[in-house]
Amino acid sequence: MATLIGAIATSHTPTIGFAQDAARRDDPAWKPIFKAYAPVKAWLDANRPDVLLVVYNDHVTSFFFDHYSPFALGIGSSYAPADEGGGPRRLPPVAGHVELAAHVGRCMVAEEFDLSFFQDKPLDHGVFSPLSAMWPCENGWPGAIVPLQLGVLQCPVPTPRRCFRFGQALRRAIDSFPADLRVALIATGGLSHQVHGERCGFNNPAWDHEFLDRFESDPESLLDVTLAEFARRGGYESAEVVMWLLVRGALAKRLRRIHRAYCLPSMTAIATAIYEEEPEPQAVPLDKVAYLAQSHHQTAGLEQLAGTYPFTLEASVRAYRLNRFLHQLIDPAFRTRFAADPQACYADAGLSDEERRLVDGRDWIGMIRYGVIFFLLEKLGAMQGISNLHIYAAMRGETLETFMQTRNAPGALYSVAGDSTAIEELGKKHEE
């Protein structure tokens, strides 16, 4: 089973990454930052986690307000640095841990926490600014990450108590992961700062230290603090510290502080801390067998339904490239290019030989078994004037005539095409 080895809490201001990339580690203004990260680097080097589960918020880089979720879990296999306006930082992509991410996602939904899931999104300074300061990557990153993005920029935001309870459930998910992994949690964000309006530049070191003390020894006293109170005491953007409370919920009541440092070089109060757990004599161990059964309860039995292929998180990651390719069929310009030169489109998308064969051959059932979701097959059919009923019949290995005999309206053909002319013509021919 997975082992939670401890947690790191850190600010994620772009100051950290900027100073590192500009080689200003020894400048008087920046030196305290990197001095504070030295013990964090040493702790990670000594404990060698396999996975860092990083709780962060995006800064309107990869997540925009056309679809903005309170909790979004990264399930992808790789994450690159994002371009935040002036080009991405020169850091290598970091691997994702697909198996742990899928397990966490499944467990959290089973515990009735509604998540969205993302992949193929670059990560901005919310992750890479502190990560590059604590986890040297000159020869590649030492391990993998699972990113958890909190939507804290648009009100309403998740409450501190909701985040704390999320952390408690997250701990159960990690503890029940059925493979040996060393996992560390990373809480990012804060501390006191405000970056907008006439109050821009507000800081409150006294509140920062109070928060750090209460976070460690009395976290539940922070769970009813409102967004307005966080803003009053620490600046509006300091409400990012709900991400710290999420991680605190995943930890034992009694902590052993390994390291804590604080500095205020410019706009954002920067803190770093390391926590390990003290044993809890009265703690009731998690019944991992029962918990795993609970996390699979909703899908138990699906594997026994012949001819049924659930679209799981694992399938989504496995077939992401092909699903993404077919999703482009909603774009008229892409449909035109694809009709004119499919091989060039395959090459642009980096499709494998197998994926090209599946699409070229209109191997509908093959694509389903590969991990393509049906609703992209019907887009491919609509583009070419192929009805949904033709696809259904092919998936069952039947002729259209045989399949239509099983329907109550044997002459009804349809598709999702906006122009139904081609499908109507097919219907007329079928009736004849």
Secondary structure per residue as TSV (DSSP state, phi and psi in degrees):
chain	resnum	aa	ss	phi	psi
A	1	M	-	360.0	158.3
A	2	A	-	-69.6	152.7
A	3	T	E	-124.1	125.9
A	4	L	E	-85.7	115.1
A	5	I	E	-94.2	-10.7
A	6	G	E	151.6	-172.7
A	7	A	E	-142.9	149.2
A	8	I	E	-120.1	136.2
A	9	A	E	-116.8	134.9
A	10	T	E	-155.1	146.0
A	11	S	-	-67.5	163.2
A	12	H	-	-130.6	26.0
A	13	T	-	-55.6	143.7
A	14	P	H	-63.8	-14.1
A	15	T	H	-50.4	-40.2
A	16	I	H	-64.2	-51.6
A	17	G	H	-65.9	-37.7
A	18	F	H	-61.9	-47.9
A	19	A	H	-64.3	-37.1
A	20	Q	H	-66.4	-47.3
A	21	D	H	-68.7	-28.9
A	22	A	T	-86.4	7.3
A	23	A	T	55.3	47.3
A	24	R	-	-111.6	27.6
A	25	R	T	-59.4	-29.6
A	26	D	T	-100.5	-0.6
A	27	D	S	-66.7	140.4
A	28	P	T	-53.2	-36.4
A	29	A	T	-70.4	-30.8
A	30	W	T	-105.2	-18.4
A	31	K	H	-56.8	-39.4
A	32	P	H	-60.0	-30.4
A	33	I	H	-62.0	-51.0
A	34	F	H	-76.1	-25.6
A	35	K	H	-63.7	-37.5
A	36	A	H	-70.1	-28.6
A	37	Y	H	-84.0	-16.5
A	38	A	H	-57.2	-46.6
A	39	P	H	-64.9	-30.3
A	40	V	H	-67.3	-46.0
A	41	K	H	-59.1	-42.5
A	42	A	H	-65.0	-40.3
A	43	W	H	-65.5	-43.5
A	44	L	H	-65.2	-39.5
A	45	D	H	-65.6	-37.5
A	46	A	H	-75.0	-34.8
A	47	N	H	-97.0	-17.4
A	48	R	-	45.9	65.1
A	49	P	-	-66.9	147.2
A	50	D	S	-78.6	-34.6
A	51	V	E	-138.0	137.8
A	52	L	E	-107.4	122.1
A	53	L	E	-93.6	109.8
A	54	V	E	-103.6	118.4
A	55	V	E	-96.8	120.7
A	56	Y	E	-149.3	173.5
A	57	N	-	-125.6	140.1
A	58	D	-	-74.8	154.5
A	59	H	-	-115.7	55.5
A	60	V	S	55.9	46.8
A	61	T	S	-110.6	-65.8
A	62	S	S	-98.6	-13.7
A	63	F	-	-120.2	124.7
A	64	F	-	-118.4	176.4
A	65	F	T	-86.6	8.6
A	66	D	T	-74.6	-20.2
A	67	H	S	-159.1	100.4
A	68	Y	-	-127.9	116.3
A	69	S	-	-108.2	149.5
A	70	P	S	-64.2	-41.9
A	71	F	E	-132.3	121.9
A	72	A	E	-129.6	119.7
A	73	L	E	-101.0	128.2
A	74	G	E	-78.2	126.0
A	75	I	-	-118.6	9.1
A	76	G	-	-78.0	173.2
A	77	S	S	-94.0	-10.1
A	78	S	E	-161.4	148.6
A	79	Y	E	-137.0	123.7
A	80	A	-	-99.3	158.3
A	81	P	B	-64.9	140.9
A	82	A	-	-85.1	152.6
A	83	D	-	-88.0	112.4
A	84	E	-	-98.4	15.0
A	85	G	S	131.9	-27.0
A	86	G	S	-124.4	21.0
A	87	G	-	98.9	147.8
A	88	P	-	-73.6	154.9
A	89	R	-	-65.6	152.5
A	90	R	S	-85.9	70.4
A	91	L	-	-123.4	146.4
A	92	P	-	-72.7	155.0
A	93	P	-	-59.9	150.3
A	94	V	E	-108.2	140.3
A	95	A	E	-69.6	144.8
A	96	G	B	-94.2	158.3
A	97	H	-	-107.3	93.2
A	98	V	H	-61.1	-42.9
A	99	E	H	-65.5	-46.1
A	100	L	H	-65.8	-41.6
A	101	A	H	-61.2	-44.7
A	102	A	H	-64.0	-40.1
A	103	H	H	-63.6	-46.0
A	104	V	H	-61.1	-45.2
A	105	G	H	-59.4	-44.9
A	106	R	H	-63.9	-43.0
A	107	C	H	-66.6	-41.7
A	108	M	H	-66.0	-39.8
A	109	V	H	-66.8	-37.6
A	110	A	H	-63.0	-28.4
A	111	E	T	-90.1	11.9
A	112	E	T	70.1	31.6
A	113	F	-	-98.2	120.1
A	114	D	-	-82.2	122.6
A	115	L	-	-118.7	153.6
A	116	S	E	-106.6	161.6
A	117	F	E	-127.2	140.8
A	118	F	E	-135.7	155.0
A	119	Q	-	-152.6	167.1
A	120	D	S	60.5	30.7
A	121	K	-	-118.4	129.3
A	122	P	-	-70.2	158.6
A	123	L	B	-109.6	138.4
A	124	D	-	-94.6	-160.1
A	125	H	H	-64.8	-16.6
A	126	G	H	-55.6	-29.2
A	127	V	H	-105.8	-54.4
A	128	F	H	-75.8	-22.3
A	129	S	H	-63.7	-53.4
A	130	P	H	-75.1	-33.8
A	131	L	H	-61.0	-41.3
A	132	S	H	-70.8	-20.3
A	133	A	H	-85.5	-20.2
A	134	M	H	-113.4	-15.2
A	135	W	S	-132.6	86.4
A	136	P	-	-54.4	136.5
A	137	C	-	-127.4	20.3
A	138	E	T	-57.6	-34.4
A	139	N	T	-110.5	28.3
A	140	G	S	96.4	150.5
A	141	W	-	-64.8	144.1
A	142	P	S	-68.8	-17.8
A	143	G	S	-160.6	-159.2
A	144	A	E	-112.1	167.9
A	145	I	E	-129.1	159.9
A	146	V	E	-125.9	111.4
A	147	P	E	-88.8	136.6
A	148	L	E	-121.6	112.4
A	149	Q	E	-97.1	127.5
A	150	L	E	-104.1	133.4
A	151	G	-	-84.3	85.2
A	152	V	-	-106.9	7.6
A	153	L	S	-94.6	-21.0
A	154	Q	S	-122.2	122.0
A	155	C	S	-73.5	142.4
A	156	P	S	-80.3	148.1
A	157	V	-	-109.5	159.1
A	158	P	-	-58.6	138.2
A	159	T	-	-73.3	159.0
A	160	P	H	-55.7	-40.4
A	161	R	H	-67.2	-39.5
A	162	R	H	-62.0	-41.6
A	163	C	H	-65.2	-41.6
A	164	F	H	-61.6	-44.4
A	165	R	H	-67.4	-34.9
A	166	F	H	-58.5	-45.0
A	167	G	H	-60.7	-38.9
A	168	Q	H	-62.1	-42.5
A	169	A	H	-68.9	-37.2
A	170	L	H	-59.3	-39.2
A	171	R	H	-62.1	-42.4
A	172	R	H	-62.8	-37.6
A	173	A	H	-65.0	-44.8
A	174	I	H	-64.3	-45.8
A	175	D	H	-61.3	-26.2
A	176	S	T	-96.5	0.3
A	177	F	-	-64.2	123.7
A	178	P	S	-85.6	42.0
A	179	A	S	-148.0	153.9
A	180	D	-	-75.2	112.5
A	181	L	-	-141.8	142.7
A	182	R	E	-100.5	118.1
A	183	V	E	-118.1	134.2
A	184	A	E	-120.2	144.1
A	185	L	E	-96.4	142.3
A	186	I	E	-123.6	117.1
A	187	A	E	-98.5	128.0
A	188	T	E	-120.8	166.3
A	189	G	-	111.7	168.0
A	190	G	-	67.3	-166.9
A	191	L	S	-87.4	-123.6
A	192	S	S	-65.2	130.7
A	193	H	-	-174.2	154.3
A	194	Q	-	-142.5	130.2
A	195	V	-	-118.5	15.5
A	196	H	S	-140.5	158.4
A	197	G	S	73.7	-178.1
A	198	E	T	-66.8	-18.3
A	199	R	T	-86.4	2.8
A	200	C	T	-51.0	134.4
A	201	G	T	97.1	1.1
A	202	F	-	-67.8	135.5
A	203	N	-	-139.9	158.6
A	204	N	-	-149.2	82.2
A	205	P	H	-57.0	-35.0
A	206	A	H	-61.8	-43.5
A	207	W	H	-67.6	-37.5
A	208	D	H	-57.9	-46.7
A	209	H	H	-69.4	-35.5
A	210	E	H	-63.3	-44.3
A	211	F	H	-59.8	-46.2
A	212	L	H	-60.6	-40.4
A	213	D	H	-64.4	-47.2
A	214	R	H	-69.2	-37.0
A	215	F	H	-55.8	-41.5
A	216	E	H	-76.3	-47.4
A	217	S	H	-107.7	-20.1
A	218	D	-	-147.1	59.5
A	219	P	G	-62.1	-29.9
A	220	E	G	-66.3	-19.4
A	221	S	G	-71.0	-11.0
A	222	L	G	-99.5	-5.4
A	223	L	T	-75.8	-18.2
A	224	D	T	-106.1	8.3
A	225	V	-	-69.1	130.2
A	226	T	-	-85.9	165.5
A	227	L	H	-57.2	-41.2
A	228	A	H	-63.3	-38.4
A	229	E	H	-71.2	-41.5
A	230	F	H	-57.6	-42.7
A	231	A	H	-65.4	-41.6
A	232	R	H	-64.5	-42.5
A	233	R	H	-87.5	-30.3
A	234	G	H	-125.1	3.1
A	235	G	-	92.5	149.8
A	236	Y	G	-57.6	-47.0
A	237	E	G	-72.9	-9.4
A	238	S	G	-68.1	-11.2
A	239	A	G	-62.7	-7.6
A	240	E	G	-55.4	-19.4
A	241	V	G	-66.9	-6.7
A	242	V	H	-60.6	-23.9
A	243	M	H	-69.9	-32.8
A	244	W	H	-64.3	-40.6
A	245	L	H	-68.3	-30.7
A	246	L	H	-61.2	-48.4
A	247	V	H	-64.2	-37.6
A	248	R	H	-62.3	-34.9
A	249	G	H	-63.2	-25.8
A	250	A	T	-82.0	-9.2
A	251	L	S	-100.8	163.9
A	252	A	-	-65.3	162.2
A	253	K	S	-63.6	-40.6
A	254	R	S	-102.4	125.9
A	255	L	E	-116.4	154.8
A	256	R	E	-110.7	114.7
A	257	R	E	-80.3	122.4
A	258	I	E	-90.9	-31.2
A	259	H	E	-161.4	145.0
A	260	R	E	-155.7	130.9
A	261	A	E	-142.3	156.5
A	262	Y	E	-148.6	135.0
A	263	C	E	-150.1	160.1
A	264	L	-	-134.9	79.9
A	265	P	S	-77.3	-28.8
A	266	S	S	-152.7	-107.8
A	267	M	S	-85.9	-31.9
A	268	T	S	-118.6	132.3
A	269	A	-	-70.2	124.1
A	270	I	E	-106.4	122.7
A	271	A	E	-124.6	146.4
A	272	T	E	-131.7	142.4
A	273	A	E	-152.5	151.9
A	274	I	E	-126.9	134.3
A	275	Y	E	-131.2	136.3
A	276	E	E	-118.6	161.6
A	277	E	E	-91.6	143.4
A	278	E	-	-90.2	142.2
A	279	P	-	-59.1	145.8
A	280	E	-	-113.1	103.6
A	281	P	T	-57.8	-33.6
A	282	Q	T	-93.7	5.1
A	283	A	-	-67.0	135.6
A	284	V	-	-90.1	119.9
A	285	P	-	-64.6	146.6
A	286	L	-	-68.8	131.6
A	287	D	-	-78.8	92.8
A	288	K	H	-68.1	-33.3
A	289	V	H	-63.9	-47.8
A	290	A	H	-65.8	-37.8
A	291	Y	H	-66.0	-42.6
A	292	L	H	-63.1	-38.6
A	293	A	H	-63.0	-39.6
A	294	Q	H	-63.6	-40.9
A	295	S	H	-68.3	-22.5
A	296	H	T	-103.3	6.0
A	297	H	G	-58.3	-44.7
A	298	Q	G	-68.0	-25.9
A	299	T	G	-106.1	-1.7
A	300	A	T	-60.1	127.5
A	301	G	T	101.8	-18.7
A	302	L	G	-60.6	-34.7
A	303	E	G	-65.3	-15.3
A	304	Q	G	-91.3	-6.2
A	305	L	S	-86.3	102.8
A	306	A	T	-59.8	141.1
A	307	G	T	73.9	19.5
A	308	T	-	-122.3	131.3
A	309	Y	-	-130.5	88.3
A	310	P	-	-59.0	140.1
A	311	F	-	-90.8	91.3
A	312	T	-	-92.8	173.1
A	313	L	H	-59.6	-39.5
A	314	E	H	-63.4	-42.4
A	315	A	H	-65.6	-37.7
A	316	S	H	-60.7	-42.1
A	317	V	H	-70.7	-44.6
A	318	R	H	-60.4	-42.5
A	319	A	T	-106.6	20.5
A	320	Y	H	-58.7	-43.9
A	321	R	H	-60.6	-44.4
A	322	L	H	-71.9	-40.7
A	323	N	H	-61.3	-41.9
A	324	R	H	-63.9	-40.1
A	325	F	H	-59.7	-49.0
A	326	L	H	-69.1	-28.4
A	327	H	H	-64.0	-25.4
A	328	Q	G	-64.6	-12.1
A	329	L	G	-67.1	-9.0
A	330	I	G	-76.1	-9.8
A	331	D	S	-97.7	116.5
A	332	P	H	-56.5	-38.1
A	333	A	H	-64.1	-39.0
A	334	F	H	-67.4	-39.7
A	335	R	H	-59.0	-40.2
A	336	T	H	-64.1	-45.5
A	337	R	H	-64.0	-41.8
A	338	F	H	-64.8	-41.7
A	339	A	H	-64.8	-35.2
A	340	A	H	-79.3	-37.3
A	341	D	-	-151.8	77.1
A	342	P	H	-61.6	-35.0
A	343	Q	H	-63.2	-38.6
A	344	A	H	-65.6	-38.5
A	345	C	H	-66.6	-39.2
A	346	Y	H	-61.1	-43.5
A	347	A	H	-64.8	-42.6
A	348	D	H	-60.0	-35.6
A	349	A	H	-86.3	-7.3
A	350	G	T	68.4	30.6
A	351	L	-	-67.0	144.0
A	352	S	-	-74.7	168.0
A	353	D	H	-58.7	-40.8
A	354	E	H	-64.1	-43.0
A	355	E	H	-65.3	-39.8
A	356	R	H	-62.6	-41.8
A	357	R	H	-63.0	-41.7
A	358	L	H	-61.3	-43.2
A	359	V	H	-74.4	-45.9
A	360	D	H	-57.0	-41.6
A	361	G	T	-84.6	1.1
A	362	R	T	45.8	48.7
A	363	D	-	-82.4	83.1
A	364	W	H	-61.9	-48.6
A	365	I	H	-70.8	-32.3
A	366	G	H	-63.4	-39.6
A	367	M	H	-67.9	-38.7
A	368	I	H	-61.0	-46.9
A	369	R	H	-65.5	-29.0
A	370	Y	H	-71.4	-27.5
A	371	G	T	124.8	9.2
A	372	V	-	-77.6	135.6
A	373	I	-	-80.2	144.1
A	374	F	H	-56.0	-35.5
A	375	F	H	-70.2	-7.8
A	376	L	H	-92.5	-27.3
A	377	L	H	-63.3	-41.1
A	378	E	H	-68.2	-24.6
A	379	K	H	-70.4	-40.9
A	380	L	H	-63.3	-40.8
A	381	G	H	-64.8	-44.5
A	382	A	H	-60.1	-38.0
A	383	M	H	-60.2	-33.4
A	384	Q	T	-106.3	10.8
A	385	G	T	71.5	26.1
A	386	I	-	-99.7	125.1
A	387	S	-	-73.2	159.4
A	388	N	H	-58.6	-35.6
A	389	L	H	-66.1	-35.4
A	390	H	H	-60.2	-41.1
A	391	I	H	-67.2	-43.6
A	392	Y	H	-59.0	-46.3
A	393	A	H	-61.0	-43.7
A	394	A	H	-63.7	-38.9
A	395	M	H	-63.9	-30.6
A	396	R	T	-87.4	-2.6
A	397	G	T	72.7	29.2
A	398	E	-	-118.0	160.5
A	399	T	-	-74.3	160.9
A	400	L	H	-59.6	-41.5
A	401	E	H	-61.0	-43.5
A	402	T	H	-65.0	-44.1
A	403	F	H	-64.5	-41.4
A	404	M	H	-65.6	-23.2
A	405	Q	T	-68.0	-16.5
A	406	T	T	-90.2	-1.6
A	407	R	S	-99.7	155.3
A	408	N	S	-76.7	-23.4
A	409	A	S	-121.2	81.3
A	410	P	T	-65.6	-11.4
A	411	G	T	-100.9	3.6
A	412	A	-	-91.7	112.5
A	413	L	-	-112.3	145.5
A	414	Y	-	-154.7	167.4
A	415	S	-	-156.3	-176.7
A	416	V	S	-94.5	7.0
A	417	A	-	-65.1	137.6
A	418	G	S	-67.4	-34.3
A	419	D	-	-98.6	109.1
A	420	S	-	-88.6	5.6
A	421	T	H	-56.8	-49.7
A	422	A	H	-62.4	-39.3
A	423	I	H	-69.3	-39.4
A	424	E	H	-63.5	-37.5
A	425	E	H	-64.0	-40.9
A	426	L	H	-60.6	-40.8
A	427	G	H	-62.7	-41.1
A	428	K	H	-63.7	-42.8
A	429	K	H	-64.7	-37.8
A	430	H	H	-65.1	-40.9
A	431	E	H	-64.6	-34.5
A	432	E	-	-70.1	360.0
